[in-house]
Amino acid sequence: MVTTLEIDKTLLQEALDLSNHSTPTTLIEAALREYIQRRKQLKILELFGAIDYDEDYNYKQQRQTL
């Protein structure tokens, strides 16, 4: 998919200088991947304290001895 973007040239050049990406396209794709990953992590963090668990659950009980 081809998309035209107007991105500040100084910002784009600084990002290219800080990264190991050789083209603006690979840089933007990597940035989008990082953005998506971070947003997913934030959604997981929102679950902390929201899920009830059984304090009496014994996770060791399911382990098998060899």
Buried (B, 14 or more C-beta within 10 A) or exposed (E): EEEEEEEEEEEBEEBBEEEEBEEBEEBBEBEEEEEEEEEEEEEEEEEEEEEEEEEEEEEEEEEEEE
